[in-house]
């Protein structure tokens, strides 16, 4: 499971690198991954400081942190 979370985190990273920000629903639809796996991967990226999470009407939004 940890490996899957890491793979999806990488997919999210690349998606956000291209789009700058996205909602939870956009990520799930674009990546074609289960909601739970996307949320775990977002949590990992947020914990590592790679993304900033905010609230959105339909859930969460994520923005890639640029260093």
N, C-alpha and C positions, 0 to 999 in steps of 0.2 A: 504493500500500500504506500509506503514512503516513497518508493521509486515512482509510482504513478503520480503522486502529489508533486514531486519534483519535475516530472515531465510536463505536467499541465501548467505548473508555475512558469516554466520556460516558454510554453505556448502563449500564456497570458502576457509575459514580458514582451515577446515579439509583437503580439497584437497591439499592446499599448504603445510600443515604440513607434508603430506605424500610425495609430489613431490618436495618440496622446491621452485619451480617457475613454471610458466605456462604462455602461451600467452592467450590473450582474446579469440581467437578461440578455444583453447584447453579447456578452462573453459566452454564455451558455449556448446561445443560438449559433454564433460564429464558430466556436470551437467544437461544437457537437459533443459536449462532455456532460456527465451528470452534474446536477446542481450542487450536490454535496461535495464532489471532487473539486469543482471550481471554487467553492467557498473555502475548503481546506487550503487550497493552493493560494488563494488571495490572502488568507490568514498568515501563511508562511511568508509570502512576499511583504506583507505589512509588518510582521514581526522583525524581519531583516532590514526594514527601512527602505525597501525598494519601491513601494507604492503607498499612496495616501488613500484611505477609504473615507467616503462621505456617504450621507444618506440621500436617497432618491425616492420619488413617489413609489416606485415598484421594488425598492430594496436598497442595494448599495451601488455606489459608483466608485471607480478606481482610477487613479491618475498616477502615471509613472513619475517617480522622483528622479530628476536629473541632477547629477553631481558635477 
